């Protein structure tokens, strides 16, 4: 349990470091991300910061690298390209995304095949209906 506490403290300390190095007023930061400043003082500095708070911080301050904040990997700030943060995920994240895309493509292919089969079935049933209508019209005339 001690290890988890040290990691959480590390995340809060990194957030404070980011605020200081970017010359952001702490009160402005806390207000923007919806966190009480008391979370970053005294014994609360060692308390857990919820995942939704961390996500909100990363959404509000897109220049913070999630890898740096959460994994202690890479630079504090994301590199910029054309004014937009350029975040290349870890190899594991990329592989998971590729696998998810392959799974979705498999589902789409399967659904396309089912649609084609259903279209063929509809066409067959429409032909059968037309044939039955023709037979009943002939029987009614006769």
Beta strands, then each sheet from edge to edge (+ up, - down):
strand 1: 79-81
strand 2: 84-86
sheet 1: 1+ 2-
end
